Amino acid sequence: MIRRSLYPRVAAFAAPLLLLASLAAHAAGAEDFGDYQVHWSVLPSTFLAPEVAEANGLRRSNGIGIINIAIMREQADGTLKPVTGQVEGKVTNDIQQVNFLAFRRIQEGDAVYFIAEYQFRPGELMTFNITSRPSGHGQDLPIRFAHTLFSE
């Protein structure tokens, strides 16, 4: 009987820890460039459902991360619309080893995004330097951010 009374307390304590752990494994952000925004997210490939990974030609592994970039343009009514373009970049680990990212454009209906895979070690700080070029726009949109991923 005592064990049952502790269960709700343990469950209440464990749930926020699980949420924090999942947030630490995934990161997202955006950078504003006036009429354009560059949105990014980083996650371990194991967070993808097997069928999603297979449909997009991605490998699921504890040492593979996915970076997703979306270029958005602000419309006259204030809404954001995805646009196509080019994305290139590199990722550097905490001992300054550089890997260039091979982005692929994916279009699903009106959504356009660019994804690339990279290798990481759990707990390793990775610094991303990404340059986006929206079609028909004369300037590059550079972003830089760092994130540490943890495997499931």
Phi and psi in degrees as GROMACS dihedral restraints (atoms count N, CA, C in turn):
[ dihedral_restraints ]
;  ai    aj    ak    al  type     phi  dphi    fc
    3     4     5     6     1   -64.1    20    10
    4     5     6     7     1   -40.1    20    10
    6     7     8     9     1   -60.8    20    10
    7     8     9    10     1   -39.6    20    10
    9    10    11    12     1   -64.7    20    10
   10    11    12    13     1   -38.1    20    10
   12    13    14    15     1   -69.4    20    10
   13    14    15    16     1   -25.4    20    10
   15    16    17    18     1   -79.9    20    10
   16    17    18    19     1   -24.7    20    10
   18    19    20    21     1   -55.2    20    10
   19    20    21    22     1   -49.1    20    10
   21    22    23    24     1   -61.2    20    10
   22    23    24    25     1   -34.3    20    10
   24    25    26    27     1   -69.2    20    10
   25    26    27    28     1   -43.2    20    10
   27    28    29    30     1   -65.0    20    10
   28    29    30    31     1   -43.6    20    10
   30    31    32    33     1   -62.6    20    10
   31    32    33    34     1   -41.2    20    10
   33    34    35    36     1   -65.5    20    10
   34    35    36    37     1   -34.0    20    10
   36    37    38    39     1   -76.6    20    10
   37    38    39    40     1   -39.2    20    10
   39    40    41    42     1   -72.1    20    10
   40    41    42    43     1   -35.3    20    10
   42    43    44    45     1   -58.3    20    10
   43    44    45    46     1   -48.4    20    10
   45    46    47    48     1   -63.7    20    10
   46    47    48    49     1   -33.3    20    10
   48    49    50    51     1   -65.2    20    10
   49    50    51    52     1   -40.9    20    10
   51    52    53    54     1   -64.4    20    10
   52    53    54    55     1   -39.0    20    10
   54    55    56    57     1   -63.7    20    10
   55    56    57    58     1   -45.6    20    10
   57    58    59    60     1   -61.8    20    10
   58    59    60    61     1   -39.9    20    10
   60    61    62    63     1   -63.3    20    10
   61    62    63    64     1   -40.8    20    10
   63    64    65    66     1   -70.2    20    10
   64    65    66    67     1   -34.7    20    10
   66    67    68    69     1   -68.8    20    10
   67    68    69    70     1   -35.6    20    10
   69    70    71    72     1   -67.2    20    10
   70    71    72    73     1   -25.8    20    10
   72    73    74    75     1   -85.3    20    10
   73    74    75    76     1   -11.8    20    10
   75    76    77    78     1  -133.3    20    10
   76    77    78    79     1   140.2    20    10
   78    79    80    81     1  -136.8    20    10
   79    80    81    82     1   149.9    20    10
   81    82    83    84     1  -148.4    20    10
   82    83    84    85     1   155.6    20    10
   84    85    86    87     1  -169.2    20    10
   85    86    87    88     1   179.7    20    10
   87    88    89    90     1  -151.5    20    10
   88    89    90    91     1   152.4    20    10
   90    91    92    93     1  -127.7    20    10
   91    92    93    94     1   133.9    20    10
   93    94    95    96     1   -96.6    20    10
   94    95    96    97     1   132.0    20    10
   96    97    98    99     1  -126.2    20    10
   97    98    99   100     1    41.0    20    10
   99   100   101   102     1    83.1    20    10
  100   101   102   103     1  -110.0    20    10
  102   103   104   105     1   -73.1    20    10
  103   104   105   106     1   -15.6    20    10
  105   106   107   108     1  -118.1    20    10
  106   107   108   109     1   152.5    20    10
  108   109   110   111     1  -132.0    20    10
  109   110   111   112     1   145.3    20    10
  111   112   113   114     1  -113.9    20    10
  112   113   114   115     1   119.8    20    10
  114   115   116   117     1  -104.1    20    10
  115   116   117   118     1   141.8    20    10
  117   118   119   120     1  -138.5    20    10
  118   119   120   121     1   152.6    20    10
  120   121   122   123     1  -146.8    20    10
  121   122   123   124     1   148.6    20    10
  123   124   125   126     1  -131.7    20    10
  124   125   126   127     1   134.3    20    10
  126   127   128   129     1  -154.3    20    10
  127   128   129   130     1   155.6    20    10
  129   130   131   132     1   -66.8    20    10
  130   131   132   133     1   143.1    20    10
  132   133   134   135     1   -63.1    20    10
  133   134   135   136     1   -22.2    20    10
  135   136   137   138     1   -69.6    20    10
  136   137   138   139     1   -12.7    20    10
  138   139   140   141     1   -75.2    20    10
  139   140   141   142     1   -16.8    20    10
  141   142   143   144     1   -79.3    20    10
  142   143   144   145     1   139.6    20    10
  144   145   146   147     1   -64.8    20    10
  145   146   147   148     1   143.8    20    10
  147   148   149   150     1   -52.3    20    10
  148   149   150   151     1   -39.9    20    10
  150   151   152   153     1   -70.2    20    10
  151   152   153   154     1   -32.4    20    10
  153   154   155   156     1   -69.0    20    10
  154   155   156   157     1   -45.1    20    10
  156   157   158   159     1   -59.8    20    10
  157   158   159   160     1   -46.7    20    10
  159   160   161   162     1   -63.9    20    10
  160   161   162   163     1   -43.0    20    10
  162   163   164   165     1   -62.9    20    10
  163   164   165   166     1   -27.3    20    10
  165   166   167   168     1  -106.3    20    10
  166   167   168   169     1     9.6    20    10
  168   169   170   171     1    66.0    20    10
  169   170   171   172     1    34.2    20    10
  171   172   173   174     1  -107.8    20    10
  172   173   174   175     1   147.2    20    10
  174   175   176   177     1   -92.4    20    10
  175   176   177   178     1   137.8    20    10
  177   178   179   180     1  -100.9    20    10
  178   179   180   181     1   119.5    20    10
  180   181   182   183     1  -160.1    20    10
  181   182   183   184     1   150.6    20    10
  183   184   185   186     1   -61.5    20    10
  184   185   186   187     1   -22.0    20    10
  186   187   188   189     1  -105.3    20    10
  187   188   189   190     1    12.7    20    10
  189   190   191   192     1  -118.4    20    10
  190   191   192   193     1   127.0    20    10
  192   193   194   195     1  -105.8    20    10
  193   194   195   196     1   159.6    20    10
  195   196   197   198     1  -120.6    20    10
  196   197   198   199     1   132.1    20    10
  198   199   200   201     1  -113.9    20    10
  199   200   201   202     1   133.6    20    10
  201   202   203   204     1  -122.2    20    10
  202   203   204   205     1   125.6    20    10
  204   205   206   207     1  -120.2    20    10
  205   206   207   208     1   135.0    20    10
  207   208   209   210     1  -129.1    20    10
  208   209   210   211     1   131.3    20    10
  210   211   212   213     1   -99.5    20    10
  211   212   213   214     1   124.1    20    10
  213   214   215   216     1  -120.1    20    10
  214   215   216   217     1   142.5    20    10
  216   217   218   219     1  -116.4    20    10
  217   218   219   220     1   134.9    20    10
  219   220   221   222     1   -77.0    20    10
  220   221   222   223     1   129.3    20    10
  222   223   224   225     1   -88.8    20    10
  223   224   225   226     1   170.2    20    10
  225   226   227   228     1   -58.7    20    10
  226   227   228   229     1   -31.2    20    10
  228   229   230   231     1   -87.3    20    10
  229   230   231   232     1     5.4    20    10
  231   232   233   234     1    90.9    20    10
  232   233   234   235     1    -8.1    20    10
  234   235   236   237     1   -78.8    20    10
  235   236   237   238     1   161.5    20    10
  237   238   239   240     1  -104.8    20    10
  238   239   240   241     1   137.8    20    10
  240   241   242   243     1  -123.5    20    10
  241   242   243   244     1   130.6    20    10
  243   244   245   246     1   -65.9    20    10
  244   245   246   247     1   142.3    20    10
  246   247   248   249     1  -127.8    20    10
  247   248   249   250     1   160.2    20    10
  249   250   251   252     1   -91.4    20    10
  250   251   252   253     1   175.0    20    10
  252   253   254   255     1   163.4    20    10
  253   254   255   256     1  -147.4    20    10
  255   256   257   258     1  -131.2    20    10
  256   257   258   259     1   146.0    20    10
  258   259   260   261     1  -134.3    20    10
  259   260   261   262     1   134.0    20    10
  261   262   263   264     1  -141.5    20    10
  262   263   264   265     1   160.7    20    10
  264   265   266   267     1   177.1    20    10
  265   266   267   268     1  -177.5    20    10
  267   268   269   270     1  -145.3    20    10
  268   269   270   271     1   159.1    20    10
  270   271   272   273     1  -127.3    20    10
  271   272   273   274     1   137.7    20    10
  273   274   275   276     1  -122.4    20    10
  274   275   276   277     1   133.0    20    10
  276   277   278   279     1   -87.0    20    10
  277   278   279   280     1  -177.9    20    10
  279   280   281   282     1   -72.2    20    10
  280   281   282   283     1    -9.5    20    10
  282   283   284   285     1  -109.3    20    10
  283   284   285   286     1    23.6    20    10
  285   286   287   288     1    65.9    20    10
  286   287   288   289     1    26.7    20    10
  288   289   290   291     1   -82.4    20    10
  289   290   291   292     1   130.2    20    10
  291   292   293   294     1  -107.1    20    10
  292   293   294   295     1   135.0    20    10
  294   295   296   297     1  -127.6    20    10
  295   296   297   298     1   130.5    20    10
  297   298   299   300     1   -81.4    20    10
  298   299   300   301     1   141.4    20    10
  300   301   302   303     1   -95.2    20    10
  301   302   303   304     1   132.0    20    10
  303   304   305   306     1  -100.3    20    10
  304   305   306   307     1    92.5    20    10
  306   307   308   309     1   -78.2    20    10
  307   308   309   310     1   141.7    20    10
  309   310   311   312     1  -119.1    20    10
  310   311   312   313     1   138.2    20    10
  312   313   314   315     1   -83.6    20    10
  313   314   315   316     1   133.0    20    10
  315   316   317   318     1  -122.9    20    10
  316   317   318   319     1   131.4    20    10
  318   319   320   321     1  -125.3    20    10
  319   320   321   322     1   124.1    20    10
  321   322   323   324     1  -128.9    20    10
  322   323   324   325     1   100.4    20    10
  324   325   326   327     1    65.8    20    10
  325   326   327   328     1  -126.6    20    10
  327   328   329   330     1   -83.0    20    10
  328   329   330   331     1   -13.1    20    10
  330   331   332   333     1   -78.8    20    10
  331   332   333   334     1   134.5    20    10
  333   334   335   336     1  -131.0    20    10
  334   335   336   337     1   126.6    20    10
  336   337   338   339     1  -147.9    20    10
  337   338   339   340     1   166.0    20    10
  339   340   341   342     1  -123.9    20    10
  340   341   342   343     1   128.3    20    10
  342   343   344   345     1  -125.8    20    10
  343   344   345   346     1   150.1    20    10
  345   346   347   348     1  -146.2    20    10
  346   347   348   349     1   152.0    20    10
  348   349   350   351     1  -102.8    20    10
  349   350   351   352     1   152.9    20    10
  351   352   353   354     1  -150.9    20    10
  352   353   354   355     1   158.0    20    10
  354   355   356   357     1   -95.0    20    10
  355   356   357   358     1   144.4    20    10
  357   358   359   360     1  -147.9    20    10
  358   359   360   361     1   160.4    20    10
  360   361   362   363     1  -106.6    20    10
  361   362   363   364     1   136.0    20    10
  363   364   365   366     1   -52.1    20    10
  364   365   366   367     1   131.8    20    10
  366   367   368   369     1    85.5    20    10
  367   368   369   370     1     0.7    20    10
  369   370   371   372     1   -86.4    20    10
  370   371   372   373     1   129.7    20    10
  372   373   374   375     1   -74.5    20    10
  373   374   375   376     1   124.2    20    10
  375   376   377   378     1  -116.4    20    10
  376   377   378   379     1   132.9    20    10
  378   379   380   381     1  -110.2    20    10
  379   380   381   382     1   126.5    20    10
  381   382   383   384     1  -106.3    20    10
  382   383   384   385     1   131.8    20    10
  384   385   386   387     1  -121.5    20    10
  385   386   387   388     1   109.3    20    10
  387   388   389   390     1  -121.5    20    10
  388   389   390   391     1   138.4    20    10
  390   391   392   393     1  -122.6    20    10
  391   392   393   394     1   123.9    20    10
  393   394   395   396     1  -109.7    20    10
  394   395   396   397     1   143.8    20    10
  396   397   398   399     1  -131.3    20    10
  397   398   399   400     1    98.6    20    10
  399   400   401   402     1   -63.9    20    10
  400   401   402   403     1   143.1    20    10
  402   403   404   405     1   -58.7    20    10
  403   404   405   406     1   132.6    20    10
  405   406   407   408     1    79.5    20    10
  406   407   408   409     1     4.7    20    10
  408   409   410   411     1  -109.7    20    10
  409   410   411   412     1   132.7    20    10
  411   412   413   414     1   -80.8    20    10
  412   413   414   415     1    -8.1    20    10
  414   415   416   417     1  -119.1    20    10
  415   416   417   418     1   147.7    20    10
  417   418   419   420     1   -74.3    20    10
  418   419   420   421     1   152.4    20    10
  420   421   422   423     1  -118.5    20    10
  421   422   423   424     1    92.1    20    10
  423   424   425   426     1   -87.0    20    10
  424   425   426   427     1   139.1    20    10
  426   427   428   429     1  -131.3    20    10
  427   428   429   430     1   152.1    20    10
  429   430   431   432     1  -141.8    20    10
  430   431   432   433     1   130.9    20    10
  432   433   434   435     1  -154.8    20    10
  433   434   435   436     1   161.1    20    10
  435   436   437   438     1  -126.6    20    10
  436   437   438   439     1   148.5    20    10
  438   439   440   441     1  -156.8    20    10
  439   440   441   442     1   149.6    20    10
  441   442   443   444     1  -112.5    20    10
  442   443   444   445     1   126.5    20    10
  444   445   446   447     1  -102.1    20    10
  445   446   447   448     1   152.0    20    10
  447   448   449   450     1  -127.8    20    10
  448   449   450   451     1   141.0    20    10
  450   451   452   453     1   -76.3    20    10
  451   452   453   454     1   163.6    20    10
